[in-house]
Amino acid sequence: MLSHVPQAVEAYGIALLNRLDGMAGLREGLRRIAADRGDWAGIPMPMSDTPLVIEPSYPKAAELMAIGRNAEPEEPGWTKVNEWYSRRRRQSVLIGRDLAGKLHWGYSGAVHHGGLELATLGASDAWGIEQEARAVRLLGTLVRHRQFKQYLLTGMFIERSPRSGVHYLFRKLRPTLALRESRDDMRILCALCLHPIAYYAGSWGGGMCPTDDVIAHLMLMRGDEPMFWRRANQHPPYRSEAGL
Amino acid sequence: MTGSVGILNVGAGDTKLSFDPNNLAERIRACRIVRDMLRRGYALLVEVTQPDGTKAYQRALDFREDTAEYIIADFDPGAGEPQTFINEHEHEETGEAATDRAAAASPKTKPPRGRPRKAIPAEGVRAVAVARTAGG
């Protein structure tokens, strides 16, 4: 809580936000259940259009992930034989066999990340302004003033690891870029994508509000850099998932 | 400064635990939750003062509930000898068990693998807890 804002004013503001936010009731209900169950990091909110991918050891992960997914997947009419990524075309090449046994091939995915952008916009219904505001306040206590200002104004900030010398560009709702200084230039090593507990499939959104994801990246980098690399998905910079 | 733990939370925003020595109930609750979080695989990043006076975050390897201390890897080359590690484990045992173990240990016993560990009182530091990750 900000020290110069009276408690009653802040409570009124939160109540007003919750009245305007259609998902606030569900969020509050999940918060109470999580507190009763001892889920200290809360329960991720299932969405009807954007399926959740939850860390497998999380309690009831399979049941939560089943919400919003089709119970019976449609019969595709063909089976996948092989798939690989073409750097030249910036798309996946797919080879499949139809029911008659004939082979077919084609390209899958788009060269842009418009789909990921729209899915991320859809996932934003799960997060609340109050939660994001708390995360921003916490981030403000963890970084230098210049970094915090950069984050507020551009949604990203950079920090160099004293151990490895790698620079990390932490970005809101995008994977963190690992950069290596070479001569007068910066070379992108990869984009590190990681979400605590859960993320929404096909988006850049995690179960936690965007700034909490940034804090998780920052803290894991500072506290245990090898673990950060081990746990994160490492996307090459030319893939659309890298968000470049 | 009162030690605290900020837990990144999905639904409630960040929640905070406090190791306030004047609030025993909250301190006991915080100890239990921290121990439980480590059991569940959370990463607990603790702000530790380095030998050169700067502050850096390190991951807690364990937590002593009775004394409210984080156990971290000791990166100080001067202070960290394997003997420190052995003494810390003896501290946890009862007097009789520790004596038996010390008597049985031969001088040629190999030191334990890995870095030595040290205890950091939770009352004086702040930490951030990050739940297990689902990749991305």
Interface residues (C-beta under 8 A of the other chain):
Chain A: R27 E28 L30 R31 A34 G38 W40 A41 G42 I43 P44 M45 V53 I54 E55 S57 Y58 G128 E130 Q131 E132 A133 R134 A135 L138 L142 P162 P175 C193 L194 H195 P196 I197 A198 Y199 W204 G206 G207 M208 C209 D212 I215 A216 M219 L220 R222 G223 D224 M227 R231 A232 N233
Chain B: G6 I7 L8 N9 V10 G11 A12 G13 D14 T15 I33 D36 M37 R40 G41 Y42 A43 L45 V46 A56 Y57 Q58 R59 V128 A129 V130 A131 R132 T133 A134 G135 G136
